Amino acid sequence: MIEKVYDYSTTDEKTVEKLIMDDNVNYIHMVFNRGDGLPEHYSNSNVYMNVIRGNLSITLDDQETHIYQGGTLLEIPYNTKMHVRNEGD
């Protein structure tokens, strides 16, 4: 088999899975229920966030909070203050 397969959970429960962690990319799969999220932190690389379903509430640096729907891909620069969470259902 030439390809490498990565399985991830399809649960609706809070999940943070580090799927790929290598020299080329860190790929982390996250599911947040209403009120869940990550602690405020600074990005340690260029970050790409792909909203698969639901809505993502994110505050970057001193901006107002933005809400992004499923089907959105965000690019967030290195060393950006991030507050990532789910404020919706």
Phi, psi and omega in degrees: 000125183279317184282156173252133185253134177242120177264143175225158184288153177243027182288163171261000179274157180304129183214138169226112184239122174276102186274312181231124178225089179223188184293338184267324186201146167248119182243116183240128179261128183228140172234127179237131172278172180308127179088350178272160176176197178255152172297150177301135182202171176258138178294136181260012177194179167291133185244136172243123180246125179251113179274110184278313180210162181075206181230144176250126173258124184219134174246125181244128184049235183255016178289162169294158175293134175247148178242127181242138182269163174309143183095007181252140174241123180254143171246123183239124183293159175305144174063036176261132176290129186233135169232104188251130181197172174247111178261358183251191179274000000 
